[in-house]
Amino acid sequence: MTTEEAVPHDLESAVAVVGMSGRFPGAPDLDTYWANLRAGVCSLSTFTEQELLADGADAAEVRHPAYVAAQGRLPDADRFEADLFGFSRAEAAALDPQHRVLLETAWAALEDAGYAPLTAPSAAAAAGPSRTGVYVGGSPTEHALASGTDPALAASIGALQVRILTDREFLAPWISYRLGLDGPSMTVQTACSTSLTAVHLAVQALLLGECDAALAGGVAIGSVRRQGYVHYQGGIFSPDGRCRPFDEKAAGTVPGSGVGVLVLRRLEDALADGDPVRAVIRGTAVTNDGSGKVGFTAPGVDRQTAAITEAWAAAGLEPSAAQYVEAHGTGTELGDRIELEAASTAFAGGTEGRVADGRTGTGIGIGSVKSNIGHADAAAGAASLIKTILMLEHRTLAPTVDVTSPVAGLRESPLRLVTQAEEWPGRAGLPRLAGVTSVGIGGTNVHVVVQEAPGRPAHTRTAAHPVAQPTVLPLSARTERQLAALADRLATRLRTTDAPPPPLADVAHTLRTGRVGMPVRAYVVASDAREAADKLTALAGGRRDTTTDPLGEAWLRGEEVNWPAPDGGVRRVSLPTYPFAGESYGALTLRRPAAPDAQEPQGPEEPEQSQQTQRPRESDQDELEDRVAELVIEALDLTGAADLGQTYLQAGGDSLTAVHLAGRLRDDLGIDVPIQLFLEPITLKDMTHRIVDMKQNGAADGGALDALLSEFEAES
């Protein structure tokens, strides 16, 4: 069967991407992510020495001549809307930042698919999935390592409690538990190819009938701190903090952070249930290099080629039908050379109409998002797949950035490096098709074949016979500020000029059935998208709609509203998701705050002055007591210093709060406090005095912590 014959067929084995969400360097949401990609923005951050030292970096390392102060950083990764997910403040502080961010991203991905996160698995009562699986993975984190370095922590809350709050193997179960998803729940680990392997497993589970919907993706937040790295000749990291895949000057990658989650359903189910199909996964494959490579960490040509050809065979398509390949593309000389050889072999035949310079023409485009955001480790595959889907949706190829001269190997290849934004042309009889590759250290290779979404059939209410009737659009959030942000984003969506606005009936249906009702509520009544956008803008500015509706008023009172189904049927649409605005819960760190510069040595003629400078001044002690008291008051949610006359337990403290407070005292003030101190029957005021005495008597030796940190950073 030829590609042309296969395209309309075999869709029973196709899987739809019906929702997705992600956060990447320079992009708190996917709209910003796409804007950056299309504009060719490099979102890698560079830091000043002052910023690095303030985040606990070692001064000697930062001043090393080969130190590179660059990173693909995810700002605000320590923030979390804990109450929304049922975590106490103490639990949220102990929970690894990776878990926090992944939970919020899973929530947003379900909303993007038009499903209310806390009711998604029970949607079978209407149209929707009955079993939702979770397939995700993550990276090693400093928070998880630091949580296991204090024996008092395990003694206080138990080793198991420490593990389930911090270990990445519980990433998937936490999502299933907090969002009530009862399908298979698996944490996947294949190093750099983790999140694309998770997609492959989710696709297989859907096709086998093990679940009816699946969340798939990954997260990588090794540390919330700003940090760089020391470049070593022959290592994998770039000497200048830039990643240049398939460029003659490519010399290494740059560490990055990120998170991406996709919601998948069988295509036939998604179309039948009116889901917003964003793209179609036609085939996937996973291989391993085995021993057919020069070393454990090195990639291999043959099995990378096999992953590509097997995925396209699973799709019932010829690899030469691809128009674009999103490569793993780390920017390392060995990795890029082997990947280019493997891809060139697999996609041979896609050279029709090529010009000879290897840079322009109609060959198969190739690129790598690592040039924009760095290497997001376990989230790298999700970043690549989401980028490809966004390109398909916008029919635009985004450029690989910072490229000065594409490698010579491209000249004899069916591939061409995309270095500027360009239109993604359609083809007669064929949809737009792309491949996405991810390669993991250890040899696990993954390839996914992605096709543009099929066009949605027209509504029964056509443009020729519009029915403009007042429609209630309900909104809710946890705070007034978040409600205003949500209204503003929805207004922007309805005014967008990139595509026609979705039918107002679909918007209303999605808001009514695809969102969790929260305490702060509002609604607007409108007859068309323009009127709705204007009223939403007014709502964002604090002006409520003066038009009332009985069902809308019931919504305001917090009642469960039985919304009527609009005439003509409705469909879910992709709308702005919940505007998370959590507070910072920090993160455990293996680093201690930088020690103050040593006092200048005193001469033998000034012994009395030397001894005097070693004794703390009374004002310094008072200031330290104030800082300790502030941390205690904050951790226990006290009203002020007047509450310090009670004991820790009387103030509502528990073991997890003790862990959080001990971490803050260590991170902010450099004081190691045994957990047992919080459990002693003394007032909080007396406890602050003891903590200050500990500081002045000297902190415990941090050699073990520093050694562990050095090992962690060498491997991350």
C-alpha positions as a printed Julia matrix, in Angstrom:
716×3 Matrix{Float64}:
   0.0    0.0    0.0
   1.37   3.39  -0.98
   1.36   6.4    1.3
  -1.47   7.97  -0.73
  -3.57   4.82  -0.26
  -2.72   4.5    3.43
  -3.53   8.04   4.56
  -7.35   7.7    4.59
  -7.13   4.2    6.06
  -5.78   2.68   9.26
  -7.14   5.56  11.34
  -8.55   2.99  13.76
  -4.97   2.7   15.0
  -4.52   6.48  15.23
  -4.47   8.43  18.48
  -5.61  12.03  18.87
  -3.87  14.69  20.91
  -6.89  16.45  22.42
  -5.15  18.65  24.98
  -1.71  19.75  26.06
   0.03  22.08  28.45
   3.61  23.0   29.17
   6.04  25.42  30.73
   9.47  25.96  29.26
  12.29  28.5   29.64
  10.95  31.9   28.67
   7.43  30.53  28.31
   4.96  30.09  31.2
   2.35  28.81  28.73
   2.13  27.35  25.24
   0.99  30.58  23.58
   4.22  32.24  24.68
   6.18  29.1   23.79
   4.89  29.26  20.23
   5.49  33.0   19.93
   9.11  32.46  21.0
   9.62  29.52  18.64
   8.14  31.31  15.64
  10.24  34.42  16.32
  13.44  32.39  16.7
  14.01  33.44  20.32
  16.77  31.81  22.34
  15.29  31.52  25.84
  18.46  30.39  27.6
  19.32  32.56  30.6
  22.69  33.93  31.63
  23.37  34.95  35.22
  25.56  37.42  37.01
  27.99  36.28  39.67
  25.86  38.07  42.25
  22.73  36.14  41.21
  24.55  32.82  41.37
  26.08  33.47  44.78
  22.73  34.64  46.14
  21.28  31.26  45.12
  24.01  29.4   46.97
  26.58  28.71  44.25
  30.14  28.02  45.33
  32.22  31.16  44.82
  35.33  29.24  43.78
  33.38  27.29  41.17
  31.68  30.41  39.79
  35.07  32.09  39.39
  36.54  29.07  37.62
  37.76  30.21  34.17
  35.7   27.49  32.45
  32.49  28.2   34.36
  29.53  28.94  32.08
  26.75  30.92  33.78
  23.93  29.71  31.53
  20.85  27.54  31.93
  17.45  26.91  30.44
  15.67  28.03  33.61
  12.03  27.66  34.59
  11.17  30.68  36.78
   8.75  30.29  39.69
   9.21  26.52  39.75
   8.98  26.68  43.55
   5.43  28.07  43.48
   2.41  25.82  43.99
  -1.32  26.21  44.52
  -1.33  23.62  47.29
  -4.92  24.04  48.5
  -6.31  23.25  45.06
  -4.7   19.81  45.19
  -5.52  19.09  48.84
  -2.01  19.54  50.26
  -1.36  21.26  53.57
   1.33  23.91  53.71
   3.68  21.47  55.41
   3.05  18.77  52.82
   3.51  21.25  49.98
   6.87  22.33  51.41
   8.08  18.73  51.56
   6.69  17.83  48.12
   9.34  17.96  45.39
   8.95  20.97  43.06
   8.81  18.53  40.14
   5.68  16.97  41.61
   4.11  20.38  42.21
   4.69  21.69  38.7
   3.67  18.42  37.04
   0.4   18.32  38.98
  -0.51  21.83  37.82
   0.47  21.03  34.24
  -1.63  17.84  34.21
  -4.59  19.89  35.48
  -4.12  22.47  32.72
  -3.75  19.79  30.02
  -7.09  18.23  30.98
  -8.73  21.66  30.92
  -7.23  22.29  27.48
  -8.94  19.08  26.35
 -12.24  20.42  27.69
 -12.47  18.09  30.68
 -12.85  19.18  34.29
  -9.76  17.74  36.03
 -11.48  16.34  39.11
 -14.29  14.69  37.13
 -12.51  13.56  33.95
 -12.67   9.79  34.62
 -16.39   9.86  35.43
 -17.31  11.61  32.21
 -18.51   8.3   30.76
 -21.92   9.24  32.14
 -21.92  11.74  29.3
 -19.57  11.6   26.33
 -16.01  11.13  27.41
 -13.39   8.74  28.78
 -14.18   6.32  31.58
 -10.61   5.34  32.43
  -7.74   7.81  32.28
  -4.17   6.54  32.49
  -1.05   8.47  33.46
   2.37   7.9   31.86
   5.02  10.4   32.96
   8.63  10.61  34.07
  11.05  13.05  35.65
  14.66  13.89  36.31
  16.83  13.6   39.43
  16.4   16.64  41.69
  18.4   18.44  44.31
  15.3   18.59  46.5
  14.95  14.79  46.52
  18.63  14.28  47.27
  18.63  16.86  50.05
  15.59  15.27  51.66
  17.56  12.1   52.29
  20.66  13.65  53.85
  19.27  14.42  57.31
  18.63  11.34  59.48
  16.47  13.47  61.75
  14.05  14.05  58.88
  13.42  10.37  58.34
  13.25   9.83  62.11
  10.64  12.56  62.39
   8.2   11.77  59.57
   9.39   8.33  58.53
  11.54   7.25  55.62
   8.49   6.19  53.61
   6.87   9.61  53.97
  10.06  11.3   52.79
  10.22   8.98  49.81
   6.64   9.34  48.58
   6.81  13.14  48.77
  10.1   13.45  46.91
  10.9   10.37  44.8
  10.23  10.68  41.08
   8.79   7.16  40.94
   5.64   8.62  42.54
   5.11  11.3   39.88
   2.37   9.35  38.11
   0.58   8.03  41.24
   0.32  11.52  42.74
  -1.45  12.74  39.58
  -3.79   9.75  39.57
  -4.56  10.18  43.26
  -5.07  13.94  43.39
  -7.02  14.14  40.11
  -8.98  10.92  40.65
  -7.75   9.11  37.52
  -8.21   5.35  37.78
  -6.51   4.05  34.63
  -2.96   2.62  34.57
  -0.48   4.88  36.35
   3.19   4.45  35.43
   6.31   6.46  36.04
   8.59   6.0   33.04
  12.37   6.42  33.05
  14.52   6.19  29.92
  16.8    9.17  30.65
  16.6   11.89  27.97
  13.91  10.06  25.96
  11.62   9.59  28.99
   8.68  11.77  27.99
   8.49  10.52  24.39
   8.72   6.93  25.66
   5.81   7.82  27.96
   3.84   8.95  24.89
   4.63   5.65  23.15
   3.42   3.63  26.14
   0.27   5.73  26.44
  -0.5    5.22  22.73
  -0.05   1.46  23.08
  -2.28   1.37  26.17
  -5.04   3.22  24.3
  -4.83   0.93  21.29
  -4.92  -2.14  23.54
  -7.96  -0.82  25.38
  -6.21  -0.52  28.74
  -7.55   3.02  29.1
  -9.84   5.42  27.25
  -7.75   8.55  27.75
  -4.17   9.06  28.84
  -1.94  11.8   30.18
   1.61  11.48  28.88
   4.71  13.63  29.29
   7.55  14.52  31.59
   9.16  17.07  33.84
  12.72  18.17  34.55
  13.5   20.59  37.37
  16.85  19.52  38.71
  17.0   22.57  40.94
  15.0   25.77  41.39
  18.27  27.64  41.92
  20.06  29.64  39.27
  23.12  27.67  38.34
  25.62  27.17  35.57
  28.23  24.51  34.92
  31.95  24.02  34.37
  32.79  23.26  30.76
  35.25  20.43  30.21
  36.94  19.77  26.88
  35.32  16.69  25.37
  32.29  16.93  27.65
  28.67  17.3   26.55
  28.14  20.9   27.68
  28.6   23.95  25.47
  31.59  26.23  26.12
  29.59  29.42  25.53
  26.14  28.67  26.94
  24.47  28.25  23.55
  23.24  25.09  21.83
  23.73  24.87  18.05
  22.3   21.6   16.69
  23.61  20.5   13.28
  25.89  23.53  13.0
  29.58  23.4   12.16
  30.26  25.29  15.39
  28.2   22.92  17.56
  30.22  22.1   20.68
  27.71  20.91  23.26
  24.33  21.31  24.87
  23.03  23.49  27.71
  21.1   22.09  30.71
  17.46  23.09  30.75
  14.23  22.67  32.69
  10.68  22.19  31.53
   7.42  20.3   31.81
   4.99  19.08  29.19
   1.83  16.95  29.36
  -0.4   15.79  26.51
  -3.9   14.32  26.72
  -4.43  11.42  24.31
  -7.52   9.54  23.15
  -8.27   7.08  20.38
  -9.04   9.2   17.34
 -12.4    7.61  16.62
 -13.5    8.24  20.24
 -12.26  11.82  20.22
 -14.13  12.6   17.0
 -17.3   10.91  18.23
 -17.24  12.83  21.52
 -16.52  16.23  19.98
 -13.05  16.62  21.52
 -10.74  19.38  20.26
  -8.28  17.31  18.22
  -5.0   19.23  17.99
  -3.0   16.59  16.1
  -3.0   12.89  15.3
  -0.33  10.38  16.29
  -0.16   7.86  13.44
   2.58   5.57  14.73
   5.27   5.16  17.38
   8.25   2.89  17.96
  10.93   2.31  20.6
  14.28   0.56  20.18
  17.54   0.23  22.1
  21.07   0.28  20.76
  22.09  -2.75  22.8
  25.83  -3.24  22.51
  26.02  -1.85  18.99
  27.78   1.37  19.91
  31.17   2.54  21.12
  30.12   3.08  24.75
  27.19   3.07  27.13
  26.5    6.8   26.82
  27.15   6.95  23.07
  24.28   6.8   20.56
  24.06   4.17  17.81
  23.1    4.57  14.16
  21.33   1.32  13.31
  18.73   1.22  16.06
  17.97   4.93  15.7
  17.25   4.22  12.05
  15.11   1.26  13.07
  13.03   3.36  15.48
  12.2    5.78  12.66
  11.35   3.17  10.03
   9.33   1.06  12.47
   7.26   4.05  13.56
   6.42   4.98   9.98
   5.62   1.34   9.21
   3.27   1.3   12.21
   1.6    4.37  10.69
   1.22   2.61   7.36
   3.25   5.37   5.73
   6.55   5.71   3.93
   9.19   7.78   5.79
   9.73   9.84   2.65
   6.2   11.26   3.15
   7.54  13.34   6.04
   7.89  17.06   5.53
   9.68  17.79   8.8
  11.67  15.98  11.5
  12.04  17.38  15.0
  15.35  15.83  15.99
  16.82  15.07  19.39
  19.57  17.48  18.3
  21.69  18.04  21.39
  24.34  20.13  19.64
  27.11  17.66  20.49
  29.43  16.65  17.65
  29.03  12.88  18.12
  25.31  12.92  18.87
  24.38  15.16  15.96
  26.58  13.25  13.51
  25.07   9.88  14.43
  21.51  11.2   14.48
  21.96  12.84  11.09
  23.31   9.61   9.64
  20.43   7.58  11.08
  17.77  10.04   9.93
  19.29  10.41   6.47
  19.18   6.65   6.0
  15.6    6.35   7.28
  14.24   9.25   5.25
  16.09   8.47   2.02
  13.79   9.19  -0.88
  12.58  12.52   0.43
  14.97  14.49  -1.78
  12.75  15.38  -4.71
  13.17  18.99  -5.75
  16.16  19.65  -3.48
  18.74  22.24  -4.37
  22.37  21.5   -3.9
  23.43  23.86  -1.15
  21.88  21.77   1.62
  20.2   24.75   3.26
  17.18  25.65   1.17
  14.81  23.76  -1.05
  11.96  21.31  -0.75
  13.67  18.49   1.1
  12.56  17.29   4.52
  13.07  20.01   7.12
  14.92  19.2   10.33
  15.37  21.18  13.53
  15.79  20.97  17.29
  14.09  22.95  20.05
  17.18  22.56  22.24
  18.63  25.57  20.45
  15.8   27.59  22.02
  15.42  26.15  25.52
  18.38  23.86  26.15
  18.23  20.15  26.96
  15.17  19.59  29.16
  16.29  16.04  30.01
  13.22  13.93  30.91
  10.92  16.62  29.45
  12.88  17.0   26.21
  10.68  14.69  24.14
   7.5   16.44  25.3
   9.02  19.82  24.41
   9.81  18.52  20.91
   6.4   16.91  20.34
   4.51  19.97  21.56
   6.64  22.2   19.31
   5.81  20.0   16.32
   2.07  20.05  17.07
   2.13  23.84  17.37
   3.89  24.06  13.99
   1.23  21.81  12.44
  -1.56  23.92  13.94
  -0.03  27.17  12.68
   1.19  25.63   9.41
   4.57  27.21  10.04
   8.03  25.71  10.44
   9.9   27.33  13.34
  13.64  27.91  13.02
  16.56  26.32  14.82
  18.41  29.33  16.25
  22.02  30.42  16.66
  23.03  28.49  13.53
  25.79  30.06  11.46
  26.76  27.25   9.08
  24.83  23.95   8.79
  27.03  20.85   8.92
  28.44  19.6    5.63
  26.69  16.25   6.11
  23.37  17.87   5.23
  24.51  18.46   1.64
  24.22  14.79   0.76
  21.18  14.22   2.96
  17.44  14.26   2.22
  17.22  16.69   5.14
  17.65  20.46   5.32
  18.1   22.53   8.45
  15.28  25.04   8.99
  16.95  28.29  10.07
  14.14  30.78   9.55
  10.38  30.68  10.01
   8.64  29.54   6.87
   5.2   28.47   5.74
   4.49  24.75   6.03
   2.89  24.03   2.66
   0.05  21.61   2.15
   0.01  18.82  -0.44
  -2.67  17.47  -2.72
  -3.95  14.18  -1.34
  -1.63  14.16   1.68
  -1.88  15.81   5.1
   1.04  17.58   6.72
   3.24  14.9    8.34
   6.22  15.06  10.68
   8.42  12.81  12.76
   9.74  13.45  16.27
  12.83  11.67  17.62
  14.13  11.37  21.15
  17.29   9.56  22.24
  18.2    8.58  25.79
  21.56   7.94  27.41
  21.67   4.16  27.68
  20.35   3.73  24.16
  16.55   4.02  24.26
  15.45   5.59  20.96
  11.88   6.76  20.31
  10.19   8.06  17.18
   6.64   9.36  16.81
   4.8   10.07  13.55
   2.51  13.11  13.83
  -0.17  14.27  11.4
  -2.12  17.5   11.3
  -5.59  17.35  12.82
  -8.49  16.54  10.5
 -10.87  19.39   9.78
 -13.92  19.59  12.01
 -17.26  19.24  10.2
 -19.43  22.32  10.2
 -21.92  22.86  13.01
 -25.57  22.23  12.33
 -25.9   25.99  12.93
 -24.12  27.27   9.86
 -22.93  30.75   9.06
 -25.83  31.06   6.66
 -28.34  30.39   9.43
 -26.86  31.86  12.6
 -28.78  31.71  15.82
 -27.72  34.66  17.96
 -29.26  34.01  21.35
 -28.12  35.13  24.81
 -25.64  32.59  26.24
 -24.35  32.36  29.8
 -20.57  32.01  30.14
 -19.73  30.97  33.73
 -16.27  31.57  35.22
 -14.76  30.79  38.61
 -11.45  30.92  40.42
 -10.06  30.85  43.94
  -9.4   34.6   44.17
 -10.72  37.79  42.59
  -7.34  38.41  40.97
  -7.33  34.99  39.33
 -10.91  35.48  38.15
  -9.89  38.75  36.51
  -6.9   37.06  34.86
  -9.1   34.26  33.54
 -11.66  36.71  32.13
  -8.91  38.72  30.43
  -7.36  35.63  28.83
 -10.71  34.38  27.58
 -11.48  37.8   26.08
  -8.15  37.71  24.26
  -8.93  34.23  22.94
 -12.28  35.35  21.55
 -10.66  38.34  19.84
  -7.76  36.44  18.26
  -7.21  37.04  14.58
  -5.11  33.9   13.99
  -8.29  31.87  13.49
 -12.03  32.39  13.66
 -13.3   32.46  17.25
 -14.96  29.25  18.4
 -18.77  29.18  18.38
 -20.12  30.76  21.54
 -22.22  27.66  22.27
 -19.02  25.57  22.29
 -17.3   28.07  24.57
 -20.23  27.97  26.98
 -20.35  24.17  26.93
 -16.63  23.91  27.66
 -16.81  26.41  30.53
 -19.86  24.69  32.02
 -18.67  21.08  31.81
 -14.89  21.32  31.44
 -13.96  23.38  34.47
 -14.03  22.78  38.23
 -16.36  25.16  40.06
 -14.43  27.35  42.52
 -15.51  29.78  45.26
 -15.11  33.14  43.48
 -17.63  33.21  40.64
 -18.95  35.45  37.89
 -20.72  35.15  34.57
 -21.47  37.18  31.47
 -24.39  36.92  29.06
 -23.63  37.47  25.38
 -25.02  36.66  21.96
 -21.76  36.56  19.99
 -18.01  36.4   20.46
 -17.45  40.15  20.15
 -20.03  40.98  22.82
 -18.64  38.23  25.06
 -15.09  39.56  24.68
 -16.16  43.11  25.56
 -18.04  41.98  28.65
 -15.16  39.74  29.74
 -12.76  42.66  29.42
 -15.08  44.73  31.59
 -15.24  41.88  34.12
 -11.44  41.73  34.2
 -11.51  45.43  35.06
 -13.88  44.87  37.97
 -17.16  45.69  36.21
 -19.7   42.91  36.43
 -22.23  42.27  33.65
 -25.53  44.01  34.39
 -27.49  41.45  32.35
 -28.75  38.71  34.64
 -29.9   35.16  34.09
 -31.54  32.74  36.58
 -29.0   29.99  35.92
 -26.17  32.49  36.14
 -27.47  33.69  39.49
 -27.64  30.1   40.74
 -24.02  29.73  39.62
 -23.06  32.81  41.66
 -24.68  31.3   44.76
 -22.45  28.24  44.43
 -25.22  25.87  43.44
 -24.78  22.89  41.15
 -26.36  24.08  37.92
 -27.94  21.72  35.41
 -27.04  23.59  32.27
 -29.29  22.86  29.28
 -27.63  21.51  26.17
 -27.88  24.13  23.41
 -29.79  23.23  20.3
 -27.77  21.77  17.47
 -25.19  19.96  19.61
 -21.96  21.29  21.05
 -18.29  20.4   21.1
 -15.4   20.99  23.44
 -12.93  23.67  22.43
  -9.47  24.63  23.61
  -9.76  27.66  25.9
  -7.4   29.44  28.33
  -6.77  27.26  31.36
  -6.72  28.01  35.07
  -4.32  30.86  35.99
  -2.31  29.28  38.79
  -1.04  31.78  41.34
   0.47  29.72  44.12
   2.89  30.97  46.71
   6.52  29.93  46.99
   7.13  26.81  49.05
  10.85  26.87  48.39
  12.92  23.78  47.8
  15.38  21.78  49.84
  18.95  22.37  48.82
  22.26  20.66  49.32
  24.0   24.02  49.32
  24.51  26.1   52.43
  24.28  29.88  52.21
  27.63  31.39  51.32
  29.76  31.99  54.39
  30.61  35.62  55.11
  34.09  36.71  54.13
  36.64  35.91  56.83
  37.72  38.7   59.15
  41.04  40.23  58.25
  43.72  38.85  60.62
  44.67  41.17  63.44
  48.27  41.93  64.29
  49.84  40.69  67.55
  49.68  44.24  68.9
  45.83  44.1   68.94
  44.89  40.87  70.77
  42.04  42.47  72.72
  40.42  43.82  69.54
  40.76  40.42  67.87
  38.89  38.68  70.66
  36.27  41.42  70.7
  35.42  41.05  67.01
  34.79  37.35  67.49
  31.94  38.04  69.94
  28.61  38.9   68.27
  27.3   42.35  68.82
  24.06  42.59  70.76
  22.33  44.29  67.82
  23.32  41.39  65.54
  21.83  38.93  68.01
  18.59  40.9   68.2
  18.36  41.01  64.43
  18.93  37.25  64.18
  16.24  36.59  66.79
  13.84  38.72  64.79
  14.6   36.77  61.61
  14.12  33.42  63.34
  10.85  34.61  64.88
   9.62  35.75  61.46
  10.26  32.31  59.98
   8.48  30.6   62.9
   5.48  32.91  62.6
   5.29  32.38  58.84
   5.61  28.59  59.02
   2.87  28.26  61.66
   0.56  30.93  60.19
   0.65  32.93  63.42
  -0.65  36.47  63.68
   2.47  37.93  65.28
   5.02  37.86  68.09
   2.25  37.72  70.71
   1.59  34.1   69.67
   5.12  32.99  70.55
   4.1   32.31  74.16
   2.7   28.88  73.23
   4.52  25.67  72.43
   5.12  24.42  68.9
   2.42  21.75  69.19
  -0.06  24.16  70.79
   0.44  26.45  67.79
  -0.69  23.66  65.47
   2.75  22.52  64.36
   3.3   19.01  63.04
   6.23  16.96  61.77
   5.96  18.14  58.15
   5.86  21.77  59.23
   8.94  21.06  61.31
  10.71  19.74  58.22
   9.74  22.86  56.27
  10.84  25.21  59.06
  14.13  23.39  59.58
  14.8   23.7   55.85
  14.07  27.43  55.86
  16.33  27.99  58.87
  19.11  26.1   57.14
  18.64  27.71  53.73
  17.95  31.29  54.82
  20.07  31.61  57.95
  22.56  28.76  57.76
  21.34  27.21  61.04
  21.03  23.43  61.38
  18.22  22.69  63.83
  17.4   19.15  65.0
  13.77  18.26  64.36
  13.4   17.15  67.99
  13.73  20.76  69.17
  10.28  21.59  67.8
   8.71  18.82  69.86
  10.11  19.94  73.21
   7.61  21.44  75.75
   9.02  24.97  75.59
   7.5   28.18  74.29
   8.2   29.32  70.76
   9.97  32.35  72.23
  12.38  30.11  74.15
  12.8   28.0   71.05
  13.93  31.02  69.04
  16.53  31.8   71.73
  17.9   28.25  71.48
  18.07  28.47  67.68
  20.05  31.71  67.91
  22.42  30.06  70.39
  22.97  27.22  67.91
  23.99  29.74  65.26
  26.46  31.43  67.58
  27.89  28.15  68.79
  28.61  27.07  65.23
  26.67  25.01  62.71
  27.24  21.33  62.08
  29.86  20.29  59.56
  28.52  20.41  56.02
  31.21  18.32  54.35
  28.9   15.39  53.63
  26.3   17.67  52.11
  28.84  19.45  49.95
  30.24  16.15  48.73
  26.79  14.92  47.78
  26.02  18.19  46.01
  29.21  17.98  43.97
  28.28  14.45  42.88
  24.73  15.52  41.96
  25.83  18.5   39.88
  28.48  16.44  38.09
  25.78  14.01  36.93
  22.98  16.49  36.16
